[in-house]
Amino acid sequence: MTCTDFLSKLTDYFDGRVPADLLVEVEAHICQCKHCEVVLDSTTKTINIYRDHELYDFPPDLRTRLHSSIMERCVPHK
Ligand SMILES: [Zn+2]
């Protein structure tokens, strides 16, 4: 997956519409690419701001699930 691929999937990613097999590739790319990690992080923050103003219907547990699944893949197991 390239950065362009990642960015094209970003909205689907936040909508939870990325299929499981592709989600693995997306998460793998985030682990490898600092740039996209930052993009994802800032997008998450932006969505949270919208969410605080109730302009964006975002499932409350999605951010937590995203975060834990990313951390699971990125943090080396002891
Ligand atoms: Zn990238």
N, CA, C, O and the ligand as a Tripos MOL2 file, in Angstrom:
@<TRIPOS>MOLECULE
protein
  313   311    79     0     0
PROTEIN
NO_CHARGES

@<TRIPOS>ATOM
      1 N           0.8340   -1.2030    0.0000 N.3       1 MET1
      2 CA          0.0000    0.0000    0.0000 C.3       1 MET1
      3 C           0.8750    1.2610    0.0000 C.2       1 MET1
      4 O           1.8290    1.3580    0.7720 O.2       1 MET1
      5 N           0.5510    2.2080   -0.8530 N.am      2 THR2
      6 CA          1.2750    3.4770   -0.9020 C.3       2 THR2
      7 C           0.5250    4.5250   -0.0800 C.2       2 THR2
      8 O          -0.6030    4.2970    0.3570 O.2       2 THR2
      9 N           1.1670    5.6770    0.1220 N.am      3 CYS3
     10 CA          0.5290    6.7700    0.8550 C.3       3 CYS3
     11 C          -0.7550    7.2150    0.1670 C.2       3 CYS3
     12 O          -1.7460    7.5300    0.8260 O.2       3 CYS3
     13 N          -0.7300    7.2400   -1.1610 N.am      4 THR4
     14 CA         -1.9110    7.6340   -1.9280 C.3       4 THR4
     15 C          -3.0590    6.6550   -1.6890 C.2       4 THR4
     16 O          -4.2050    7.0620   -1.4980 O.2       4 THR4
     17 N          -2.7360    5.3540   -1.7010 N.am      5 ASP5
     18 CA         -3.7410    4.3340   -1.4100 C.3       5 ASP5
     19 C          -4.3390    4.5370   -0.0270 C.2       5 ASP5
     20 O          -5.5500    4.4680    0.1860 O.2       5 ASP5
     21 N          -3.4260    4.7910    0.8980 N.am      6 PHE6
     22 CA         -3.8560    4.9820    2.2770 C.3       6 PHE6
     23 C          -4.8200    6.1620    2.3840 C.2       6 PHE6
     24 O          -5.8890    6.0530    2.9850 O.2       6 PHE6
     25 N          -4.4280    7.2860    1.7960 N.am      7 LEU7
     26 CA         -5.2450    8.4950    1.9030 C.3       7 LEU7
     27 C          -6.5990    8.3180    1.2380 C.2       7 LEU7
     28 O          -7.6000    8.8730    1.6920 O.2       7 LEU7
     29 N          -6.6280    7.5330    0.1450 N.am      8 SER8
     30 CA         -7.9000    7.2940   -0.5470 C.3       8 SER8
     31 C          -8.8360    6.4190    0.2870 C.2       8 SER8
     32 O         -10.0490    6.4090    0.0770 O.2       8 SER8
     33 N          -8.2600    5.6940    1.2250 N.am      9 LYS9
     34 CA         -9.0740    4.8080    2.0770 C.3       9 LYS9
     35 C          -9.4310    5.4600    3.4130 C.2       9 LYS9
     36 O         -10.1900    4.9050    4.2070 O.2       9 LYS9
     37 N          -8.8740    6.6390    3.6430 N.am     10 LEU10
     38 CA         -8.9680    7.2320    4.9720 C.3      10 LEU10
     39 C         -10.4080    7.4780    5.4370 C.2      10 LEU10
     40 O         -10.7440    7.1860    6.5850 O.2      10 LEU10
     41 N         -11.2460    8.0050    4.5680 N.am     11 THR11
     42 CA        -12.6310    8.2810    4.9890 C.3      11 THR11
     43 C         -13.3930    6.9810    5.2370 C.2      11 THR11
     44 O         -14.1640    6.8780    6.1910 O.2      11 THR11
     45 N         -13.1730    5.9940    4.3780 N.am     12 ASP12
     46 CA        -13.7840    4.6790    4.5940 C.3      12 ASP12
     47 C         -13.3260    4.0950    5.9150 C.2      12 ASP12
     48 O         -14.0950    3.4750    6.6500 O.2      12 ASP12
     49 N         -12.0470    4.3110    6.1940 N.am     13 TYR13
     50 CA        -11.4620    3.8140    7.4260 C.3      13 TYR13
     51 C         -12.1990    4.3740    8.6360 C.2      13 TYR13
     52 O         -12.5490    3.6400    9.5600 O.2      13 TYR13
     53 N         -12.4280    5.6670    8.6180 N.am     14 PHE14
     54 CA        -13.1190    6.2850    9.7490 C.3      14 PHE14
     55 C         -14.5950    5.9490    9.7840 C.2      14 PHE14
     56 O         -15.2270    6.0030   10.8380 O.2      14 PHE14
     57 N         -15.1420    5.6010    8.6310 N.am     15 ASP15
     58 CA        -16.5500    5.1890    8.5900 C.3      15 ASP15
     59 C         -16.7100    3.7090    8.9140 C.2      15 ASP15
     60 O         -17.8280    3.1970    8.9910 O.2      15 ASP15
     61 N         -15.5840    3.0270    9.1040 N.am     16 GLY16
     62 CA        -15.6350    1.6050    9.4040 C.3      16 GLY16
     63 C         -16.0520    0.7660    8.2100 C.2      16 GLY16
     64 O         -16.6030   -0.3220    8.3740 O.2      16 GLY16
     65 N         -15.7900    1.2710    6.9960 N.am     17 ARG17
     66 CA        -16.2320    0.5790    5.7890 C.3      17 ARG17
     67 C         -15.0910   -0.1150    5.0410 C.2      17 ARG17
     68 O         -15.2620   -0.5680    3.9100 O.2      17 ARG17
     69 N         -13.9310   -0.1900    5.6890 N.am     18 VAL18
     70 CA        -12.8030   -0.8790    5.0710 C.3      18 VAL18
     71 C         -12.8870   -2.3750    5.4090 C.2      18 VAL18
     72 O         -12.9370   -2.7410    6.5830 O.2      18 VAL18
     73 N         -12.9050   -3.2440    4.3780 N.am     19 PRO19
     74 CA        -12.9590   -4.6860    4.6400 C.3      19 PRO19
     75 C         -11.7460   -5.1670    5.4220 C.2      19 PRO19
     76 O         -10.6720   -4.5700    5.3480 O.2      19 PRO19
     77 N         -11.9220   -6.2450    6.1680 N.am     20 ALA20
     78 CA        -10.8960   -6.7170    7.1010 C.3      20 ALA20
     79 C          -9.5370   -6.9350    6.4360 C.2      20 ALA20
     80 O          -8.5080   -6.5640    7.0000 O.2      20 ALA20
     81 N          -9.5230   -7.5280    5.2510 N.am     21 ASP21
     82 CA         -8.2410   -7.8110    4.5950 C.3      21 ASP21
     83 C          -7.5050   -6.5190    4.2330 C.2      21 ASP21
     84 O          -6.2800   -6.4380    4.3250 O.2      21 ASP21
     85 N          -8.2850   -5.5060    3.8170 N.am     22 LEU22
     86 CA         -7.6790   -4.2240    3.4660 C.3      22 LEU22
     87 C          -7.2570   -3.4610    4.7250 C.2      22 LEU22
     88 O          -6.2670   -2.7280    4.7290 O.2      22 LEU22
     89 N          -8.0260   -3.6530    5.7760 N.am     23 LEU23
     90 CA         -7.7180   -3.0040    7.0450 C.3      23 LEU23
     91 C          -6.3340   -3.4210    7.5510 C.2      23 LEU23
     92 O          -5.6050   -2.6080    8.1180 O.2      23 LEU23
     93 N          -5.9850   -4.6650    7.3470 N.am     24 VAL24
     94 CA         -4.6580   -5.1570    7.7210 C.3      24 VAL24
     95 C          -3.5800   -4.3780    6.9700 C.2      24 VAL24
     96 O          -2.5640   -3.9940    7.5490 O.2      24 VAL24
     97 N          -3.8090   -4.1480    5.6790 N.am     25 GLU25
     98 CA         -2.8400   -3.3890    4.8670 C.3      25 GLU25
     99 C          -2.7580   -1.9380    5.3130 C.2      25 GLU25
    100 O          -1.6760   -1.3550    5.3780 O.2      25 GLU25
    101 N          -3.9180   -1.3620    5.6200 N.am     26 VAL26
    102 CA         -3.9570    0.0230    6.0830 C.3      26 VAL26
    103 C          -3.1480    0.1630    7.3790 C.2      26 VAL26
    104 O          -2.3330    1.0740    7.5260 O.2      26 VAL26
    105 N          -3.3930   -0.7540    8.3020 N.am     27 GLU27
    106 CA         -2.7150   -0.6890    9.5970 C.3      27 GLU27
    107 C          -1.2160   -0.9620    9.4550 C.2      27 GLU27
    108 O          -0.3950   -0.3610   10.1480 O.2      27 GLU27
    109 N          -0.8800   -1.8650    8.5570 N.am     28 ALA28
    110 CA          0.5310   -2.1500    8.3000 C.3      28 ALA28
    111 C           1.2240   -0.9070    7.7600 C.2      28 ALA28
    112 O           2.3600   -0.6080    8.1260 O.2      28 ALA28
    113 N           0.5250   -0.1820    6.8820 N.am     29 HIS29
    114 CA          1.1120    1.0360    6.3200 C.3      29 HIS29
    115 C           1.3290    2.0920    7.4000 C.2      29 HIS29
    116 O           2.3590    2.7650    7.4180 O.2      29 HIS29
    117 N           0.3550    2.2340    8.3000 N.am     30 ILE30
    118 CA          0.4890    3.2060    9.3850 C.3      30 ILE30
    119 C           1.7170    2.8810   10.2340 C.2      30 ILE30
    120 O           2.4280    3.7790   10.6830 O.2      30 ILE30
    121 N           1.9560    1.5880   10.4480 N.am     31 CYS31
    122 CA          3.1060    1.1570   11.2520 C.3      31 CYS31
    123 C           4.4250    1.5360   10.5840 C.2      31 CYS31
    124 O           5.4030    1.8580   11.2580 O.2      31 CYS31
    125 N           4.4380    1.4950    9.2540 N.am     32 GLN32
    126 CA          5.6750    1.7140    8.5150 C.3      32 GLN32
    127 C           5.9110    3.1840    8.1670 C.2      32 GLN32
    128 O           7.0480    3.6030    7.9500 O.2      32 GLN32
    129 N           4.8310    3.9590    8.1170 N.am     33 CYS33
    130 CA          4.9200    5.2910    7.5220 C.3      33 CYS33
    131 C           4.5570    6.3650    8.5470 C.2      33 CYS33
    132 O           3.3990    6.5190    8.9350 O.2      33 CYS33
    133 N           5.5770    7.0950    8.9680 N.am     34 LYS34
    134 CA          5.3880    8.1520    9.9640 C.3      34 LYS34
    135 C           4.4300    9.2270    9.4450 C.2      34 LYS34
    136 O           3.6000    9.7470   10.1910 O.2      34 LYS34
    137 N           4.5560    9.5480    8.1700 N.am     35 HIS35
    138 CA          3.7160   10.5850    7.5690 C.3      35 HIS35
    139 C           2.2340   10.2490    7.7230 C.2      35 HIS35
    140 O           1.4420   11.0750    8.1760 O.2      35 HIS35
    141 N           1.8780    9.0380    7.3440 N.am     36 CYS36
    142 CA          0.4710    8.6370    7.3950 C.3      36 CYS36
    143 C          -0.0130    8.4610    8.8330 C.2      36 CYS36
    144 O          -1.1880    8.6630    9.1390 O.2      36 CYS36
    145 N           0.9050    8.0850    9.6920 N.am     37 GLU37
    146 CA          0.5580    7.9910   11.1120 C.3      37 GLU37
    147 C           0.1300    9.3670   11.6210 C.2      37 GLU37
    148 O          -0.8540    9.4970   12.3490 O.2      37 GLU37
    149 N           0.8890   10.3890   11.2240 N.am     38 VAL38
    150 CA          0.5690   11.7640   11.6220 C.3      38 VAL38
    151 C          -0.7580   12.2030   11.0100 C.2      38 VAL38
    152 O          -1.5790   12.8390   11.6710 O.2      38 VAL38
    153 N          -0.9540   11.8570    9.7450 N.am     39 VAL39
    154 CA         -2.2120   12.2010    9.0580 C.3      39 VAL39
    155 C          -3.3880   11.5600    9.7850 C.2      39 VAL39
    156 O          -4.4050   12.2040   10.0430 O.2      39 VAL39
    157 N          -3.2320   10.2930   10.1070 N.am     40 LEU40
    158 CA         -4.2960    9.5730   10.8080 C.3      40 LEU40
    159 C          -4.5760   10.2120   12.1570 C.2      40 LEU40
    160 O          -5.7280   10.3780   12.5580 O.2      40 LEU40
    161 N          -3.5020   10.5660   12.8500 N.am     41 ASP41
    162 CA         -3.6370   11.1630   14.1680 C.3      41 ASP41
    163 C          -4.3600   12.5030   14.1030 C.2      41 ASP41
    164 O          -5.2610   12.7720   14.8990 O.2      41 ASP41
    165 N          -3.9600   13.3390   13.1520 N.am     42 SER42
    166 CA         -4.5890   14.6600   13.0540 C.3      42 SER42
    167 C          -6.0380   14.5470   12.5650 C.2      42 SER42
    168 O          -6.8980   15.3340   12.9590 O.2      42 SER42
    169 N          -6.2940   13.5600   11.7070 N.am     43 THR43
    170 CA         -7.6630   13.3400   11.2410 C.3      43 THR43
    171 C          -8.5500   12.8790   12.3940 C.2      43 THR43
    172 O          -9.6960   13.3070   12.5310 O.2      43 THR43
    173 N          -7.9900   11.9980   13.2160 N.am     44 THR44
    174 CA         -8.7280   11.5290   14.3930 C.3      44 THR44
    175 C          -9.0830   12.6950   15.2980 C.2      44 THR44
    176 O         -10.2030   12.7890   15.8010 O.2      44 THR44
    177 N          -8.1080   13.5900   15.5000 N.am     45 LYS45
    178 CA         -8.3470   14.7630   16.3540 C.3      45 LYS45
    179 C          -9.4250   15.6580   15.7470 C.2      45 LYS45
    180 O         -10.2950   16.1650   16.4540 O.2      45 LYS45
    181 N          -9.3560   15.8430   14.4370 N.am     46 THR46
    182 CA        -10.3450   16.6690   13.7450 C.3      46 THR46
    183 C         -11.7410   16.0900   13.9080 C.2      46 THR46
    184 O         -12.6970   16.8060   14.2070 O.2      46 THR46
    185 N         -11.8400   14.7850   13.7080 N.am     47 ILE47
    186 CA        -13.1420   14.1220   13.8370 C.3      47 ILE47
    187 C         -13.6660   14.2470   15.2540 C.2      47 ILE47
    188 O         -14.8660   14.4160   15.4710 O.2      47 ILE47
    189 N         -12.7640   14.1640   16.2130 N.am     48 ASN48
    190 CA        -13.1900   14.3010   17.6100 C.3      48 ASN48
    191 C         -13.7260   15.6950   17.8950 C.2      48 ASN48
    192 O         -14.6580   15.8590   18.6830 O.2      48 ASN48
    193 N         -13.1350   16.7040   17.2510 N.am     49 ILE49
    194 CA        -13.6310   18.0740   17.4130 C.3      49 ILE49
    195 C         -15.0420   18.1820   16.8460 C.2      49 ILE49
    196 O         -15.9290   18.7720   17.4630 O.2      49 ILE49
    197 N         -15.2360   17.5990   15.6530 N.am     50 TYR50
    198 CA        -16.5710   17.5840   15.0470 C.3      50 TYR50
    199 C         -17.5480   16.8590   15.9420 C.2      50 TYR50
    200 O         -18.6880   17.2770   16.1450 O.2      50 TYR50
    201 N         -17.0520   15.7540   16.4690 N.am     51 ARG51
    202 CA        -17.8950   14.9210   17.3090 C.3      51 ARG51
    203 C         -18.3470   15.6820   18.5520 C.2      51 ARG51
    204 O         -19.4890   15.5640   18.9950 O.2      51 ARG51
    205 N         -17.4120   16.4730   19.1070 N.am     52 ASP52
    206 CA        -17.7570   17.2740   20.2790 C.3      52 ASP52
    207 C         -18.8760   18.2620   19.9660 C.2      52 ASP52
    208 O         -19.6480   18.6450   20.8450 O.2      52 ASP52
    209 N         -18.9490   18.6630   18.7090 N.am     53 HIS53
    210 CA        -19.9820   19.6080   18.3050 C.3      53 HIS53
    211 C         -21.1660   18.8940   17.6580 C.2      53 HIS53
    212 O         -22.0720   19.5220   17.1090 O.2      53 HIS53
    213 N         -21.1320   17.5690   17.7370 N.am     54 GLU54
    214 CA        -22.2280   16.7380   17.2350 C.3      54 GLU54
    215 C         -22.5310   16.9860   15.7620 C.2      54 GLU54
    216 O         -23.6810   16.9420   15.3260 O.2      54 GLU54
    217 N         -21.4530   17.2520   15.0030 N.am     55 LEU55
    218 CA        -21.6280   17.4520   13.5710 C.3      55 LEU55
    219 C         -21.3090   16.1810   12.7910 C.2      55 LEU55
    220 O         -21.5660   16.0900   11.5910 O.2      55 LEU55
    221 N         -20.7610   15.2330   13.4730 N.am     56 TYR56
    222 CA        -20.3080   14.0180   12.8090 C.3      56 TYR56
    223 C         -20.7690   12.8130   13.6200 C.2      56 TYR56
    224 O         -20.4680   12.6890   14.8070 O.2      56 TYR56
    225 N         -21.4880   11.9510   12.9660 N.am     57 ASP57
    226 CA        -21.9890   10.7660   13.6430 C.3      57 ASP57
    227 C         -20.9040    9.6970   13.6690 C.2      57 ASP57
    228 O         -20.7210    8.9510   12.7080 O.2      57 ASP57
    229 N         -20.2080    9.6420   14.7610 N.am     58 PHE58
    230 CA        -19.0510    8.7710   14.8640 C.3      58 PHE58
    231 C         -19.2580    7.7930   16.0200 C.2      58 PHE58
    232 O         -19.4460    8.2100   17.1620 O.2      58 PHE58
    233 N         -19.2240    6.4920   15.7230 N.am     59 PRO59
    234 CA        -19.4660    5.5260   16.7960 C.3      59 PRO59
    235 C         -18.4940    5.7290   17.9570 C.2      59 PRO59
    236 O         -17.2830    5.7610   17.7400 O.2      59 PRO59
    237 N         -18.9950    5.8650   19.1750 N.am     60 PRO60
    238 CA        -18.1670    6.2250   20.3330 C.3      60 PRO60
    239 C         -17.0170    5.2580   20.6000 C.2      60 PRO60
    240 O         -15.9610    5.6620   21.0870 O.2      60 PRO60
    241 N         -17.2220    3.9860   20.2810 N.am     61 ASP61
    242 CA        -16.1790    3.0130   20.6100 C.3      61 ASP61
    243 C         -15.1840    2.8190   19.4770 C.2      61 ASP61
    244 O         -14.1960    2.1010   19.6340 O.2      61 ASP61
    245 N         -15.4390    3.4560   18.3290 N.am     62 LEU62
    246 CA        -14.5970    3.1950   17.1580 C.3      62 LEU62
    247 C         -13.1680    3.6750   17.3650 C.2      62 LEU62
    248 O         -12.2180    2.9810   17.0050 O.2      62 LEU62
    249 N         -13.0150    4.8530   17.9410 N.am     63 ARG63
    250 CA        -11.6730    5.3920   18.1480 C.3      63 ARG63
    251 C         -10.8640    4.4730   19.0620 C.2      63 ARG63
    252 O          -9.6950    4.1920   18.8020 O.2      63 ARG63
    253 N         -11.4900    4.0210   20.1120 N.am     64 THR64
    254 CA        -10.8250    3.1110   21.0430 C.3      64 THR64
    255 C         -10.4210    1.8280   20.3470 C.2      64 THR64
    256 O          -9.3110    1.3280   20.5330 O.2      64 THR64
    257 N         -11.3330    1.2980   19.5420 N.am     65 ARG65
    258 CA        -11.0430    0.0490   18.8370 C.3      65 ARG65
    259 C          -9.9300    0.2420   17.8180 C.2      65 ARG65
    260 O          -9.0540   -0.6120   17.6810 O.2      65 ARG65
    261 N          -9.9630    1.3710   17.0990 N.am     66 LEU66
    262 CA         -8.9070    1.6920   16.1400 C.3      66 LEU66
    263 C          -7.5660    1.7550   16.8460 C.2      66 LEU66
    264 O          -6.5740    1.1740   16.4060 O.2      66 LEU66
    265 N          -7.5690    2.4750   17.9470 N.am     67 HIS67
    266 CA         -6.3260    2.7060   18.6680 C.3      67 HIS67
    267 C          -5.7440    1.3840   19.1710 C.2      67 HIS67
    268 O          -4.5560    1.1170   18.9870 O.2      67 HIS67
    269 N          -6.5730    0.5660   19.7990 N.am     68 SER68
    270 CA         -6.0490   -0.6770   20.3670 C.3      68 SER68
    271 C          -5.6060   -1.6230   19.2690 C.2      68 SER68
    272 O          -4.6180   -2.3390   19.4360 O.2      68 SER68
    273 N          -6.3170   -1.6440   18.1440 N.am     69 SER69
    274 CA         -5.9060   -2.5490   17.0680 C.3      69 SER69
    275 C          -4.6070   -2.0900   16.4210 C.2      69 SER69
    276 O          -3.7890   -2.9120   16.0060 O.2      69 SER69
    277 N          -4.4170   -0.7720   16.3360 N.am     70 ILE70
    278 CA         -3.1640   -0.2460   15.7880 C.3      70 ILE70
    279 C          -2.0120   -0.5280   16.7530 C.2      70 ILE70
    280 O          -0.9320   -0.9500   16.3390 O.2      70 ILE70
    281 N          -2.2500   -0.2930   18.0250 N.am     71 MET71
    282 CA         -1.2010   -0.5090   19.0230 C.3      71 MET71
    283 C          -0.8020   -1.9850   19.0790 C.2      71 MET71
    284 O           0.3740   -2.3160   19.2320 O.2      71 MET71
    285 N          -1.7810   -2.8480   18.9540 N.am     72 GLU72
    286 CA         -1.5160   -4.2780   18.9450 C.3      72 GLU72
    287 C          -0.5240   -4.6550   17.8490 C.2      72 GLU72
    288 O           0.3740   -5.4730   18.0520 O.2      72 GLU72
    289 N          -0.7080   -4.0390   16.6830 N.am     73 ARG73
    290 CA          0.1280   -4.3750   15.5440 C.3      73 ARG73
    291 C           1.4840   -3.6790   15.5820 C.2      73 ARG73
    292 O           2.4830   -4.2120   15.0990 O.2      73 ARG73
    293 N           1.5060   -2.4790   16.1630 N.am     74 CYS74
    294 CA          2.7200   -1.6680   16.1080 C.3      74 CYS74
    295 C           3.6930   -1.9720   17.2550 C.2      74 CYS74
    296 O           4.9080   -1.9590   17.0570 O.2      74 CYS74
    297 N           3.1660   -2.2410   18.4330 N.am     75 VAL75
    298 CA          4.0350   -2.4460   19.5800 C.3      75 VAL75
    299 C           4.5760   -3.8800   19.5500 C.2      75 VAL75
    300 O           3.8060   -4.8400   19.5170 O.2      75 VAL75
    301 N           5.8940   -4.0130   19.5610 N.am     76 PRO76
    302 CA          6.4840   -5.3580   19.5250 C.3      76 PRO76
    303 C           6.0910   -6.1450   20.7610 C.2      76 PRO76
    304 O           6.0660   -5.6130   21.8710 O.2      76 PRO76
    305 N           5.7850   -7.4070   20.5570 N.am     77 HIS77
    306 CA          5.4390   -8.2550   21.7030 C.3      77 HIS77
    307 C           6.6800   -8.6060   22.5020 C.2      77 HIS77
    308 O           7.7590   -8.8210   21.9500 O.2      77 HIS77
    309 N           6.5050   -8.6580   23.7920 N.am     78 LYS78
    310 CA          7.6410   -8.9590   24.6640 C.3      78 LYS78
    311 C           7.9900  -10.4520   24.5880 C.2      78 LYS78
    312 O           8.9220  -10.9030   25.2540 O.2      78 LYS78
    313 ZN          2.2480    6.6420    4.0410 Zn       79 ZN79
@<TRIPOS>BOND
     1     1     2 1
     2     2     3 1
     3     3     4 2
     4     3     5 am
     5     5     6 1
     6     6     7 1
     7     7     8 2
     8     7     9 am
     9     9    10 1
    10    10    11 1
    11    11    12 2
    12    11    13 am
    13    13    14 1
    14    14    15 1
    15    15    16 2
    16    15    17 am
    17    17    18 1
    18    18    19 1
    19    19    20 2
    20    19    21 am
    21    21    22 1
    22    22    23 1
    23    23    24 2
    24    23    25 am
    25    25    26 1
    26    26    27 1
    27    27    28 2
    28    27    29 am
    29    29    30 1
    30    30    31 1
    31    31    32 2
    32    31    33 am
    33    33    34 1
    34    34    35 1
    35    35    36 2
    36    35    37 am
    37    37    38 1
    38    38    39 1
    39    39    40 2
    40    39    41 am
    41    41    42 1
    42    42    43 1
    43    43    44 2
    44    43    45 am
    45    45    46 1
    46    46    47 1
    47    47    48 2
    48    47    49 am
    49    49    50 1
    50    50    51 1
    51    51    52 2
    52    51    53 am
    53    53    54 1
    54    54    55 1
    55    55    56 2
    56    55    57 am
    57    57    58 1
    58    58    59 1
    59    59    60 2
    60    59    61 am
    61    61    62 1
    62    62    63 1
    63    63    64 2
    64    63    65 am
    65    65    66 1
    66    66    67 1
    67    67    68 2
    68    67    69 am
    69    69    70 1
    70    70    71 1
    71    71    72 2
    72    71    73 am
    73    73    74 1
    74    74    75 1
    75    75    76 2
    76    75    77 am
    77    77    78 1
    78    78    79 1
    79    79    80 2
    80    79    81 am
    81    81    82 1
    82    82    83 1
    83    83    84 2
    84    83    85 am
    85    85    86 1
    86    86    87 1
    87    87    88 2
    88    87    89 am
    89    89    90 1
    90    90    91 1
    91    91    92 2
    92    91    93 am
    93    93    94 1
    94    94    95 1
    95    95    96 2
    96    95    97 am
    97    97    98 1
    98    98    99 1
    99    99   100 2
   100    99   101 am
   101   101   102 1
   102   102   103 1
   103   103   104 2
   104   103   105 am
   105   105   106 1
   106   106   107 1
   107   107   108 2
   108   107   109 am
   109   109   110 1
   110   110   111 1
   111   111   112 2
   112   111   113 am
   113   113   114 1
   114   114   115 1
   115   115   116 2
   116   115   117 am
   117   117   118 1
   118   118   119 1
   119   119   120 2
   120   119   121 am
   121   121   122 1
   122   122   123 1
   123   123   124 2
   124   123   125 am
   125   125   126 1
   126   126   127 1
   127   127   128 2
   128   127   129 am
   129   129   130 1
   130   130   131 1
   131   131   132 2
   132   131   133 am
   133   133   134 1
   134   134   135 1
   135   135   136 2
   136   135   137 am
   137   137   138 1
   138   138   139 1
   139   139   140 2
   140   139   141 am
   141   141   142 1
   142   142   143 1
   143   143   144 2
   144   143   145 am
   145   145   146 1
   146   146   147 1
   147   147   148 2
   148   147   149 am
   149   149   150 1
   150   150   151 1
   151   151   152 2
   152   151   153 am
   153   153   154 1
   154   154   155 1
   155   155   156 2
   156   155   157 am
   157   157   158 1
   158   158   159 1
   159   159   160 2
   160   159   161 am
   161   161   162 1
   162   162   163 1
   163   163   164 2
   164   163   165 am
   165   165   166 1
   166   166   167 1
   167   167   168 2
   168   167   169 am
   169   169   170 1
   170   170   171 1
   171   171   172 2
   172   171   173 am
   173   173   174 1
   174   174   175 1
   175   175   176 2
   176   175   177 am
   177   177   178 1
   178   178   179 1
   179   179   180 2
   180   179   181 am
   181   181   182 1
   182   182   183 1
   183   183   184 2
   184   183   185 am
   185   185   186 1
   186   186   187 1
   187   187   188 2
   188   187   189 am
   189   189   190 1
   190   190   191 1
   191   191   192 2
   192   191   193 am
   193   193   194 1
   194   194   195 1
   195   195   196 2
   196   195   197 am
   197   197   198 1
   198   198   199 1
   199   199   200 2
   200   199   201 am
   201   201   202 1
   202   202   203 1
   203   203   204 2
   204   203   205 am
   205   205   206 1
   206   206   207 1
   207   207   208 2
   208   207   209 am
   209   209   210 1
   210   210   211 1
   211   211   212 2
   212   211   213 am
   213   213   214 1
   214   214   215 1
   215   215   216 2
   216   215   217 am
   217   217   218 1
   218   218   219 1
   219   219   220 2
   220   219   221 am
   221   221   222 1
   222   222   223 1
   223   223   224 2
   224   223   225 am
   225   225   226 1
   226   226   227 1
   227   227   228 2
   228   227   229 am
   229   229   230 1
   230   230   231 1
   231   231   232 2
   232   231   233 am
   233   233   234 1
   234   234   235 1
   235   235   236 2
   236   235   237 am
   237   237   238 1
   238   238   239 1
   239   239   240 2
   240   239   241 am
   241   241   242 1
   242   242   243 1
   243   243   244 2
   244   243   245 am
   245   245   246 1
   246   246   247 1
   247   247   248 2
   248   247   249 am
   249   249   250 1
   250   250   251 1
   251   251   252 2
   252   251   253 am
   253   253   254 1
   254   254   255 1
   255   255   256 2
   256   255   257 am
   257   257   258 1
   258   258   259 1
   259   259   260 2
   260   259   261 am
   261   261   262 1
   262   262   263 1
   263   263   264 2
   264   263   265 am
   265   265   266 1
   266   266   267 1
   267   267   268 2
   268   267   269 am
   269   269   270 1
   270   270   271 1
   271   271   272 2
   272   271   273 am
   273   273   274 1
   274   274   275 1
   275   275   276 2
   276   275   277 am
   277   277   278 1
   278   278   279 1
   279   279   280 2
   280   279   281 am
   281   281   282 1
   282   282   283 1
   283   283   284 2
   284   283   285 am
   285   285   286 1
   286   286   287 1
   287   287   288 2
   288   287   289 am
   289   289   290 1
   290   290   291 1
   291   291   292 2
   292   291   293 am
   293   293   294 1
   294   294   295 1
   295   295   296 2
   296   295   297 am
   297   297   298 1
   298   298   299 1
   299   299   300 2
   300   299   301 am
   301   301   302 1
   302   302   303 1
   303   303   304 2
   304   303   305 am
   305   305   306 1
   306   306   307 1
   307   307   308 2
   308   307   309 am
   309   309   310 1
   310   310   311 1
   311   311   312 2
@<TRIPOS>SUBSTRUCTURE
     1 MET1         2 RESIDUE 1 A MET
     2 THR2         6 RESIDUE 1 A THR
     3 CYS3        10 RESIDUE 1 A CYS
     4 THR4        14 RESIDUE 1 A THR
     5 ASP5        18 RESIDUE 1 A ASP
     6 PHE6        22 RESIDUE 1 A PHE
     7 LEU7        26 RESIDUE 1 A LEU
     8 SER8        30 RESIDUE 1 A SER
     9 LYS9        34 RESIDUE 1 A LYS
    10 LEU10       38 RESIDUE 1 A LEU
    11 THR11       42 RESIDUE 1 A THR
    12 ASP12       46 RESIDUE 1 A ASP
    13 TYR13       50 RESIDUE 1 A TYR
    14 PHE14       54 RESIDUE 1 A PHE
    15 ASP15       58 RESIDUE 1 A ASP
    16 GLY16       62 RESIDUE 1 A GLY
    17 ARG17       66 RESIDUE 1 A ARG
    18 VAL18       70 RESIDUE 1 A VAL
    19 PRO19       74 RESIDUE 1 A PRO
    20 ALA20       78 RESIDUE 1 A ALA
    21 ASP21       82 RESIDUE 1 A ASP
    22 LEU22       86 RESIDUE 1 A LEU
    23 LEU23       90 RESIDUE 1 A LEU
    24 VAL24       94 RESIDUE 1 A VAL
    25 GLU25       98 RESIDUE 1 A GLU
    26 VAL26      102 RESIDUE 1 A VAL
    27 GLU27      106 RESIDUE 1 A GLU
    28 ALA28      110 RESIDUE 1 A ALA
    29 HIS29      114 RESIDUE 1 A HIS
    30 ILE30      118 RESIDUE 1 A ILE
    31 CYS31      122 RESIDUE 1 A CYS
    32 GLN32      126 RESIDUE 1 A GLN
    33 CYS33      130 RESIDUE 1 A CYS
    34 LYS34      134 RESIDUE 1 A LYS
    35 HIS35      138 RESIDUE 1 A HIS
    36 CYS36      142 RESIDUE 1 A CYS
    37 GLU37      146 RESIDUE 1 A GLU
    38 VAL38      150 RESIDUE 1 A VAL
    39 VAL39      154 RESIDUE 1 A VAL
    40 LEU40      158 RESIDUE 1 A LEU
    41 ASP41      162 RESIDUE 1 A ASP
    42 SER42      166 RESIDUE 1 A SER
    43 THR43      170 RESIDUE 1 A THR
    44 THR44      174 RESIDUE 1 A THR
    45 LYS45      178 RESIDUE 1 A LYS
    46 THR46      182 RESIDUE 1 A THR
    47 ILE47      186 RESIDUE 1 A ILE
    48 ASN48      190 RESIDUE 1 A ASN
    49 ILE49      194 RESIDUE 1 A ILE
    50 TYR50      198 RESIDUE 1 A TYR
    51 ARG51      202 RESIDUE 1 A ARG
    52 ASP52      206 RESIDUE 1 A ASP
    53 HIS53      210 RESIDUE 1 A HIS
    54 GLU54      214 RESIDUE 1 A GLU
    55 LEU55      218 RESIDUE 1 A LEU
    56 TYR56      222 RESIDUE 1 A TYR
    57 ASP57      226 RESIDUE 1 A ASP
    58 PHE58      230 RESIDUE 1 A PHE
    59 PRO59      234 RESIDUE 1 A PRO
    60 PRO60      238 RESIDUE 1 A PRO
    61 ASP61      242 RESIDUE 1 A ASP
    62 LEU62      246 RESIDUE 1 A LEU
    63 ARG63      250 RESIDUE 1 A ARG
    64 THR64      254 RESIDUE 1 A THR
    65 ARG65      258 RESIDUE 1 A ARG
    66 LEU66      262 RESIDUE 1 A LEU
    67 HIS67      266 RESIDUE 1 A HIS
    68 SER68      270 RESIDUE 1 A SER
    69 SER69      274 RESIDUE 1 A SER
    70 ILE70      278 RESIDUE 1 A ILE
    71 MET71      282 RESIDUE 1 A MET
    72 GLU72      286 RESIDUE 1 A GLU
    73 ARG73      290 RESIDUE 1 A ARG
    74 CYS74      294 RESIDUE 1 A CYS
    75 VAL75      298 RESIDUE 1 A VAL
    76 PRO76      302 RESIDUE 1 A PRO
    77 HIS77      306 RESIDUE 1 A HIS
    78 LYS78      310 RESIDUE 1 A LYS
    79 ZN79       313 GROUP 0 **** ****
